[in-house]
């Protein structure tokens, strides 16, 4: 079990500690500077793409709107379990190996959790991967059945880049019933030991377990992989990602069993976890009807992180008949983070639209995997024809599969973009300095045009770098289109206070990339005085 035993009341946000740490770091830098000491040399910085998750880096825009992208349903990417109505597709997780081969797994049922293997040549058309040599405990349910978590339920696959325990693939699941009861009887230190000895098996005897694999086919329960706490046993699904800024494993979970909010917790070793901290719950903008948050798979993207927040719409005209509302549709909204700790929600609209009846996903779309290829973003979801709590449907009404894995695609950088409200739109950035002589734009201008100019801090265009000097970008769809001027180069404008202004028509702009450092007033004044600012904190 985990070693920390704080009470559930300890679940809270970290705003004060984070603010204090940031202030302390800034103060230490300032202290070094005022003491006449040189700060440590800065680490190499990769050019960052400014994505339109928000408009915080702009001082002005005119005739423009910020738009959320929408995934395109790819029906040819739908996979149904071969057993038809008897088989289900739960938490499909897919990935592409370095060789280019596509692999995946999914649960054939909710509980017990039989894990089945998939393969594909292109990541679109999937087939079961028969593995006759693997015989799961309890027997084989299908040729591609590779593991069963007895009396348990699973989640999506976590790709552990550290794999210190030898398992690069992990699933955080939950087990209950007889397996947990027997472990509790035999282990005096087990959280349920005293109750098991004195009172027998109880419904609430559950335990978080970690299932691991080295190859995606052979899976086993990892010893010591308990991720729940003695005072906290939330239900799955549980997703995880690796935060490279922190160098920590991060788990997305819930505050408790049946509590439809989302928590964030971290671990250095996947053995000892910090206490959960509340990340999302419905807020004042969610007042149209009752809803809850089921989970949020998170994926690194560019220099940040994208979360796909499962939104459960459980509004109902019927009285509540149990612990909570249990029936209704589900879809996913998008959330973003620059550091993998602080997430914010986007436009409060589905990233993936539910399909029309009777297609898979007409009631529930639960995205589980996101893969970025050279050309597009692919999102793989668990899709249902019935709402939450009714996934199996009436037994005598259907004989076709009621669930499947479905595929949606999105343009690279296509989560959010800006476009004109009418003819020409204009945008002006906040001040920055360039550390390399290149700026690129992610843009779809196949039927439009875009031009750019560099200005000083007072928004006055610089000679040779005006709209008129800019080589117009038109008739292209590109994620890294260089911005060029006919009569000037950027080399002479490095490490100076600058602004970038763009005007465009008939085009969508998805992002801008440069090796830039955004300025505050202190940095601007230091640059104007010929001083280096590479040591200054840049958030």
N, C-alpha and C positions, 0 to 999 in steps of 0.2 A: 504494500500500500504506500501511498505518498506519505511523506514525513511531516507535512504541515497540517495542523489540526485547528485552524481558525474556524470560527463560527460562520454560518451563512450570512450573518450581519456584516461580515467583513467584505462582502462583494460590493465594490464601489468603483468609481472612476478614479483616474490617476492624475487629474488635472494639476493639483497643487504640487505633487512630486515632480511631474514633468516640467512645470514652469520653474520650479526651484532649481532643477538640474540644468535647464537651459540658461537660467540667469547665472548660475555658478560657473558654467563653462565660459560664458561671455565675460564674466568678471575676471576669470583666470587669464584669458587672452589679454584683456585690458591691463591687468597687473603686470604681465610680462612686458608689454609695450612700454608702459610708464616707467618700469624699472630699467629700461634700456637694454633688455634682453631680446634677442631675436627669437621669434616663435619657430617651432619645428617646421622644416620645409613641408609645403603642402603636398598631399598625395596627388598623383596624376588624376585629372578630372576628365571623364568622357563627355563629349558634347551631348547635351540633354535636349530631348524633344519636348517642346512646350505644347502639351495637349490641351484641348479645350474642355477639360473637366469643369473648369470655371473660367471666369474672366478676371481673376485677381491680378494678372500681370499687365493689364491694360488701363490706361488713364482715360481713354475716350473711344467711343464707337458711335457710328451714325448709320441709320437705315439697315440695321443688322439684327439677326436673331440667333440665339444659341439653341441648337436642335439636338435631341438625343437620337442616336442611330437606332435601327430596328433590324434584328436578325432576319435573314431570308430563309424560309423553310425549304429544305431540300428533301423532297419525298423519297428520292432514290437512296437516301442514306438511312432509311428506316429499317430497323432490325427487330423481328419478332422472335420470341422463344419458339423452338420447333414443336413444343408440346401444345401449341395453340392456346386455348382457353385455360388449360391446366397449368401452363407455365407463365411466369411473370418476369418482368425485367425491372430489377430494383438497383438503384445506385450504379448505373453503368459508368465505368471508368476506362478511358482509352488513352493511349500514349503512342508516340512514335519513337522507335529505337534509333540510335545513331546510324544504323545500317539502312534506315528508311522504312523498315518493316513496321506495320501497325499491329498493335496488340491491345487486348482489353479483357475485362472481367465484369460480371454483373451477378447480382443475386437472383436466384430463380424463385425465391419466396422471401417473405418478410422474416418469419421465424418458424422453425429453425432456418438458418441462413445458408442455403447451398450456393456455393460460388462456382460459376461457369466461365470457361475461357473462350475468347473470341480472337479472330485474326482477320486482316484485310490487306489487300495489296495497295489500296489507295486511300484508306481512311474514310471511305464513303460507303462502299458495298462490303458488308460484313458477313462472316460465316462462322459457325461453331468450329472450334478447334478441338478435334477429337484427341483425347489423351488416354488411350486404353490402359496404359501401365499404372495410372494413378487411381487407386480405389479409396474413396473417402470413407471415414468412419460412418457406419450405418448403411453402407452400400451406395452404389452408383445410380443416380437418377437419370443420367443421360451420358452419351459418349464424351461430352465436353465438360462434365461435372468433375471438379478437381478438389473441392474441400467443402466441409459442412461445419458450421459453428453450431453445435448442438444446443438447443434451447437458448439460442442467441439471435441477435440481429446485428446488422453490419452498417457500413457507411461507404463513402468513396475512398479511393486509394490515395494515400499520401506518399509522394516520391521524396524520400529522405536523402538529401544530398550528402549527408555525413555518413549514414549507415554504419555507425560505430559498433552496432551489435551484429553486423553482417547481413541485415535485412534492408535493402534499399526500398522495398515496397511494403507499406504497412496499411492496415485497416483498423481503425478504432471502433470496436463494437461493444456490445453489451450482452451479458449472459445472465440468466436467472434460473430459477427452478432447481432441479435435482443436482446439476453440476456444481452450482454455487453452494447449495446446502451441504453436499459431501465435502467440499473443500473447507467449509466453515467448521464442520464436525471434527475434521482432522487437524486443523491449525488453531492452536490456542490463541494466537495473535490475530486471527481473522476478525473483522469487524462484527460479523454475525455469529461468532462462536458461542457466546453465552446464550443467545436466544435460541440458536439451533439445538444446543444441548438441553435446554430447559423446556422449550415449547415446540420444537419440530420445524418443519418447513413453513415459511411464510411467503406470501405473494410479493412482498416488498424486498425480499432477499435478492438483490441484483449486484452486479459488479462489472466495472469497465474492464475490458480485456483488449489486448493488442494482438492482432494476427499479422504475421510477417511472411515475406517470400523473397527469395533471391532471384527468381526467374519468372515470376508471374503465373507459374503453374503449381509449384509445390508450396503449400501454405501450412503454417502451424501457429499455435498460440505461443507467444513469446513469454518465457518465464519472467516474472517481475514487471510485466507490462501493464499493470493496473494503473489506470489514469483517473479513476474516481477518487473521492475522499470519504473518510468515515462519516462526514456530515453532508454529503452531496452526491446524489446518484441521478444525474439527468438522463433523459432518454436520448438515443441517437435520432437522426444522423449527426455525426461529428466529422468535421472536415479539418484539415491542417495544411499549413504551408510553411516554408522556411523564409524567415526574414533575414535577408543578407545584411541589411544595415545594422541589425542588432546581433546577428550571429546566433539567433535563437529559433527554436521550433515554436510555432504558434498554432494553437488549437482554437477553432470556432465551435462553441458549444452553447448550451442553454443554462439558465440559472437553476433549473430543476425539472423534474418529471412533470410534463404537461404545462410547463411555464413557457409560453411562446414569445420569448425574447431572446436576444443573442448576446453571448458573452465572449470575451477574449481572454486567453491565458497563455503563458509562455513557459518554456523549459529549456535548459541548456543541454540536457542529456536524455530526454524522454523518460526519465525515471522519477525525478522530483519536479513537480509542476507548481508554479505559483498559483495563488488563489484566483478564481475567476473574477473578472471585472466586467461590469455591464457595458456593452457596446451600443446596442440599439434596442429601443422599445418604441411602440407607436407614440407619435408626438402630436402637437397641436394641428399639424397639417393633415393628420390622418383622421379627420372627424366625419367623413362621409358615411362610414359604416364600420362596424367592428372588424378588426383584422389582427393577425398575429404574425410573428416572424419565426419561421421553422428552423432555418440555418442559413449559412452564407459561405459557400465555397469561395476561396480567395486564390488569385493567380497573379504572379508577378507579370507586369507589363511595362516595357521601357524602364524608366527609373522609378516606377511606382507600383501600385497594386490595384487590381480590380476585384471587387466582390460582387457576386450574383446572389442577391438577397431573396430568399424564398418567402413570398408573401401569401399567407393563408387568409382567404376572404371567407370568414365564417359567419357573416351576417345571416340571420335566420328569423323568419316570422314565428317560428315554433318555439315554445319554452325550452330552456336548457334542461336536459334530462339526465345529465351526469356531472362529472367534475368540471367539465368545460364544454364549450361548443365543439362539435366533433365532425361536422359535415360541411363541405363547401369546396369551391375551386381553388386552384393555386397557380401562381405565376411568379415571375422573378423581376425585380427591379435591380438597377445597377448602383453600386456604391464605389467610391474611389478613396485612395489613400496615397500620400506622397512618401510616407515613412513606414507603412505597414502596421502602425499603431492607432493612429487617429483616422477613422473613416468618416466620410460624409456621404449622404444619399444624394442621388442625382435628381432627375426631373419627376420622380414619383409616378412613373409610368412604366409599363412592362418593356423590358428589352426584347423579349420574345413574345409575340402575340399568340394567344391560344388559337389553335386551329378551329375551323368550323366543324360542327357535327357532320358526319360521324368519324372524322379522322382522328388518329392518335394525337393526344394533346389537346383535345377539345375542351377538357375540364381542368387538367393538371399538366403543367410543364415545370419540371424540377431539374434545372441544369446541374450537372455533376462534373463535367470535364470541359476544359478549354485548351485548345491546341492552336498555336500560332504557326502558320506555314509561311512560305515565301510570298504567297499571293493573298492570303485571307486569314481571318480568325474563324475557327470552327468551334462550335459549342454543341456538346452532346448532352441530351437531357433524357431523364426518365419521363415518359409521357403516358397519360391515362385517358380512358374514355369515360370514366366515372369519377366523381369528386372524392375528396379525402374522406376516408371512413366507409366508402362504398365501392372500393376498387374492384372487388370481385363481381359486382353486379348481381342481379337475380339469377339464380342457378339454372332456371328453366327458360331463360329468355335469349341467351346468346351461345353460340358455339365457336365464335372467332376470338382471337386474342384481344384482351381488353387493355393491355399495356405493351409498350415497346420502347426501344431507344430511338430517338429522332435526332436529326441534325439540322442546325441552323448555321448559316455563314454570315460573316460581317466583314466589310472592307477593313484592311489594316488601318488602325487608328480610328476606326469608325464608331467608337462608343459615343462621342460627342463631336459636333462640328458647328461651324458658323456659316451662315449664308445670307445673302441680301434679302431684305424684305421687299424690295422692288427692283430698281435698276442697279445703280452703283451703291456699294457699301464701303465704308472706310473704318479702319481701326488704327489706334496709336498705342504703342506699348509704353510701359513705365521705363525709366532710365536704366540702362545696363552698360556694361563694357564688354567688348569682344576680346577673347584670348587667342582666337584663330580666325583666319581670313576666309571663312565660309559660312553661309547661311543657306539652309534648304527648307523647302516647304512641302508638306503633304497636302495635295490638292487634287480635286477632280474639276478640271476646267475644259472638259471635252467640248462643251457648248458655251464656253464663256471666256473670260480673260481676267488676269490679275497683274498688277504692277506694284512695285515696292520702292520706297525711298528711305534713306537714312537722314535723320535730322539731329541737331544738337538738343540740349535739354529744353531750350525754349521753342522747340518744334519748328525751327528754321531749317529748311532743306540744305544739305551739304552739296557743294559744287561737284558735279559729275555723278552724284548718287541720287538724283531726283527721279520722280515718276517718268519724266520725259526721257531720261537717260537709261531707264530700266529696259532690259530686253523683255517684252511682254510674254507672259506664260499663257498660252492658249492652245486648245485642241489636244490636251494631254490629261492623263490620269496617272499620277505618280506619287509615291510616298517619300521620295528624297529628291525633289527637283531643285537643282541649284538656282539661286537667285543671282543674276548677273546684271552688271551695268556696262554700257558700251564704252564709256570714256574714263572710267576710274576703277581702281582696285581697292579691296578692303584693307590691304596691308598697312596703308598709312593711317588707318583709323583704329588700329588696335589700342586697347587700354586707354580709351577716351570715353567720356560720358556721351552716350548715344540714345536715340530712340529709333524704332523701326515703325514705319507707317505703311499700310497697305490699302489699296483700293481694288475692288473686284466686282465683277458682274457675272451672272449666270454660272457661278461656280460654288463649290463647297470647299471650305478650307478646314483641314483636319489637324494640322499641327505645324510647328516651326522648330527647326533644330539648329543649334549653334553652341559653341563653347563660350557661353556667356556667363557673366557674373552680374546678378541683379543688384542695383545700388540702393543704399540708403543715402541720406544727406551727408553723413560722415564720409562714406566711400567716395562720393562725388567730389567733395572738397579736397580729399587727399589726392585723387587722380588729377584734379586741376592743378594741384601743387607739385605734380610729378612724382608722387609717392606710390609705392606698391600697396595693393589692398588684398593680395592673394591670401593673406593670413586672417582676414576678417571672416567672421561667422556668416555663412550664406545659407539661408533657409528658404 
